[in-house]
Amino acid sequence: MTLSADDIRTLHKYDIRVLLAIERLMKQHQWVPEDLLREQTKFSEKELLFRLGRVQGKNLVKSSSVPYKGYQLVFSGYDALALHSLSSKGTISALGTIIGVGKESEVYEALGFGPVVLKMHRVGQRSFHTIRKNRGFLPEWKHCPWIFVSTLSAQQEFEALSTLHKGGVSVPVPVGINRHVIVMSQVQGMDLKACTVDDPDYILQAILHEAGKAYALGYVHGDLSEFNVMTDGETVTLIDWPQWIAPYHPSAPEILERDIKNILTFFEKKYSVALPYTEAYELVVG
């Protein structure tokens, strides 16, 4: 459950202090002990228990009594810290409604200096082995909670968007990042799956052209499909980049082939546009 803007505004600075302390200590402890929280927050036992009750009541933290009384942030608690920081910096001023749910993320409308999109990364257990094998950004910690893996995933995507946008690739414009949350520009149009284009040959060529520009900058998308291409019928935007890999990665040839074939298969099935793979590959790789 993600917090509303009202939830963020009602958090007391002492609630935030407790959440920050749990966040810091979770890098060393699966369940953060109460005595360490008292030491970190400088709260009395009564104040700490009151604050823990508040954040647990808002479903920001969960607790366990085995093997000792300890606490963990859950994703809504991590959301609270990220949104509080983004709001304090003026990056966002209002949180809107959810507009998309993916395998590893939730996407919301928001306001910053204008309409923006918030992408909250939510990496989970099912994707662990894929991340470890293909992305390689997990730290060598003995204990790495999923909320922190999600931050690494967000950083991976933000890096890609920043470089690709500067390099002239049609991607969402990155505005800001905090923890697992990326703020980016809104993209016009709909994903390919949800719309019908008037000139599918042109749109297919445009997608391959953008993928080629990304490849020249050192990025293979890694999950390119009709769900990750937005179009208004005239332009295309490639979205969802946390799974990118470099062209020199050992898995890159296989993953690039899959990306290209995903797009070719979609256009052939929906529009009867048949472009040979070798021709499409040349358009991307050059």
FENURMO-V250651 format. One record per residue. N is the residue number from 1. SS is DSSP state (A for helix, B for strand, O for the rest). NEAR is the number of other C-alpha atoms within 8 Angstrom. Layout:
# FENURMO-V250651
n->N ss->SS near->NEAR
n->N ss->SS near->NEAR
This chain:
# FENURMO-V250651
n->1 ss->O near->4
n->2 ss->O near->6
n->3 ss->O near->10
n->4 ss->O near->7
n->5 ss->A near->8
n->6 ss->A near->7
n->7 ss->A near->8
n->8 ss->A near->11
n->9 ss->A near->6
n->10 ss->O near->6
n->11 ss->O near->8
n->12 ss->O near->6
n->13 ss->A near->6
n->14 ss->A near->7
n->15 ss->A near->12
n->16 ss->A near->10
n->17 ss->A near->9
n->18 ss->A near->13
n->19 ss->A near->12
n->20 ss->A near->9
n->21 ss->A near->11
n->22 ss->A near->13
n->23 ss->A near->10
n->24 ss->A near->7
n->25 ss->A near->9
n->26 ss->O near->12
n->27 ss->O near->10
n->28 ss->O near->6
n->29 ss->O near->8
n->30 ss->O near->9
n->31 ss->O near->11
n->32 ss->B near->13
n->33 ss->B near->10
n->34 ss->A near->9
n->35 ss->A near->6
n->36 ss->A near->8
n->37 ss->A near->13
n->38 ss->A near->12
n->39 ss->A near->8
n->40 ss->A near->7
n->41 ss->A near->9
n->42 ss->O near->6
n->43 ss->O near->9
n->44 ss->O near->7
n->45 ss->A near->7
n->46 ss->A near->7
n->47 ss->A near->8
n->48 ss->A near->12
n->49 ss->A near->8
n->50 ss->A near->8
n->51 ss->A near->11
n->52 ss->A near->11
n->53 ss->A near->8
n->54 ss->A near->9
n->55 ss->A near->12
n->56 ss->A near->10
n->57 ss->A near->7
n->58 ss->O near->7
n->59 ss->O near->10
n->60 ss->O near->14
n->61 ss->B near->13
n->62 ss->B near->10
n->63 ss->B near->9
n->64 ss->B near->10
n->65 ss->O near->7
n->66 ss->O near->5
n->67 ss->O near->5
n->68 ss->O near->7
n->69 ss->O near->11
n->70 ss->B near->11
n->71 ss->B near->13
n->72 ss->B near->13
n->73 ss->B near->13
n->74 ss->O near->11
n->75 ss->A near->11
n->76 ss->A near->12
n->77 ss->A near->12
n->78 ss->A near->11
n->79 ss->A near->13
n->80 ss->A near->11
n->81 ss->A near->11
n->82 ss->A near->12
n->83 ss->A near->11
n->84 ss->A near->9
n->85 ss->A near->9
n->86 ss->A near->12
n->87 ss->A near->10
n->88 ss->A near->7
n->89 ss->O near->7
n->90 ss->O near->8
n->91 ss->O near->12
n->92 ss->O near->12
n->93 ss->O near->9
n->94 ss->B near->8
n->95 ss->B near->11
n->96 ss->B near->8
n->97 ss->B near->7
n->98 ss->B near->9
n->99 ss->B near->8
n->100 ss->B near->7
n->101 ss->B near->8
n->102 ss->O near->6
n->103 ss->O near->4
n->104 ss->O near->8
n->105 ss->B near->11
n->106 ss->B near->13
n->107 ss->B near->12
n->108 ss->B near->13
n->109 ss->B near->13
n->110 ss->B near->14
n->111 ss->B near->13
n->112 ss->O near->11
n->113 ss->O near->6
n->114 ss->O near->5
n->115 ss->B near->10
n->116 ss->B near->12
n->117 ss->B near->13
n->118 ss->B near->12
n->119 ss->B near->12
n->120 ss->B near->12
n->121 ss->B near->13
n->122 ss->O near->12
n->123 ss->O near->13
n->124 ss->O near->8
n->125 ss->A near->6
n->126 ss->A near->5
n->127 ss->A near->8
n->128 ss->A near->9
n->129 ss->A near->7
n->130 ss->A near->8
n->131 ss->A near->12
n->132 ss->A near->10
n->133 ss->A near->7
n->134 ss->A near->9
n->135 ss->A near->10
n->136 ss->O near->7
n->137 ss->O near->8
n->138 ss->O near->8
n->139 ss->O near->5
n->140 ss->O near->4
n->141 ss->O near->5
n->142 ss->O near->4
n->143 ss->O near->8
n->144 ss->O near->9
n->145 ss->O near->9
n->146 ss->A near->10
n->147 ss->A near->12
n->148 ss->A near->10
n->149 ss->A near->11
n->150 ss->A near->13
n->151 ss->A near->12
n->152 ss->A near->11
n->153 ss->A near->14
n->154 ss->A near->16
n->155 ss->A near->10
n->156 ss->A near->12
n->157 ss->A near->13
n->158 ss->A near->12
n->159 ss->A near->8
n->160 ss->A near->12
n->161 ss->A near->13
n->162 ss->A near->10
n->163 ss->A near->9
n->164 ss->A near->13
n->165 ss->A near->12
n->166 ss->A near->7
n->167 ss->O near->7
n->168 ss->O near->7
n->169 ss->O near->10
n->170 ss->O near->10
n->171 ss->O near->10
n->172 ss->O near->13
n->173 ss->O near->9
n->174 ss->B near->11
n->175 ss->B near->9
n->176 ss->B near->8
n->177 ss->B near->12
n->178 ss->B near->10
n->179 ss->O near->9
n->180 ss->O near->18
n->181 ss->B near->15
n->182 ss->B near->14
n->183 ss->B near->13
n->184 ss->B near->13
n->185 ss->B near->11
n->186 ss->O near->8
n->187 ss->O near->7
n->188 ss->O near->7
n->189 ss->O near->8
n->190 ss->B near->9
n->191 ss->B near->12
n->192 ss->A near->12
n->193 ss->A near->7
n->194 ss->A near->6
n->195 ss->O near->7
n->196 ss->O near->6
n->197 ss->O near->7
n->198 ss->O near->5
n->199 ss->O near->7
n->200 ss->A near->10
n->201 ss->A near->7
n->202 ss->A near->7
n->203 ss->A near->13
n->204 ss->A near->11
n->205 ss->A near->8
n->206 ss->A near->10
n->207 ss->A near->12
n->208 ss->A near->12
n->209 ss->A near->10
n->210 ss->A near->11
n->211 ss->A near->11
n->212 ss->A near->12
n->213 ss->A near->11
n->214 ss->A near->12
n->215 ss->A near->12
n->216 ss->A near->8
n->217 ss->O near->9
n->218 ss->O near->8
n->219 ss->O near->12
n->220 ss->B near->14
n->221 ss->O near->12
n->222 ss->O near->11
n->223 ss->O near->9
n->224 ss->O near->12
n->225 ss->O near->10
n->226 ss->O near->11
n->227 ss->O near->9
n->228 ss->O near->12
n->229 ss->B near->14
n->230 ss->B near->15
n->231 ss->B near->13
n->232 ss->O near->9
n->233 ss->O near->10
n->234 ss->O near->6
n->235 ss->O near->8
n->236 ss->B near->13
n->237 ss->B near->12
n->238 ss->B near->12
n->239 ss->O near->9
n->240 ss->O near->7
n->241 ss->O near->12
n->242 ss->O near->10
n->243 ss->O near->14
n->244 ss->O near->14
n->245 ss->B near->12
n->246 ss->O near->9
n->247 ss->O near->10
n->248 ss->O near->5
n->249 ss->O near->7
n->250 ss->O near->5
n->251 ss->O near->7
n->252 ss->A near->12
n->253 ss->A near->8
n->254 ss->A near->7
n->255 ss->A near->10
n->256 ss->A near->11
n->257 ss->A near->9
n->258 ss->A near->8
n->259 ss->A near->13
n->260 ss->A near->13
n->261 ss->A near->9
n->262 ss->A near->11
n->263 ss->A near->12
n->264 ss->A near->12
n->265 ss->A near->8
n->266 ss->A near->10
n->267 ss->A near->13
n->268 ss->A near->11
n->269 ss->A near->8
n->270 ss->A near->6
n->271 ss->A near->7
n->272 ss->O near->7
n->273 ss->O near->9
n->274 ss->O near->7
n->275 ss->O near->8
n->276 ss->O near->6
n->277 ss->A near->9
n->278 ss->A near->6
n->279 ss->A near->8
n->280 ss->A near->11
n->281 ss->A near->11
n->282 ss->A near->8
n->283 ss->A near->10
n->284 ss->A near->12
n->285 ss->A near->8
n->286 ss->O near->6
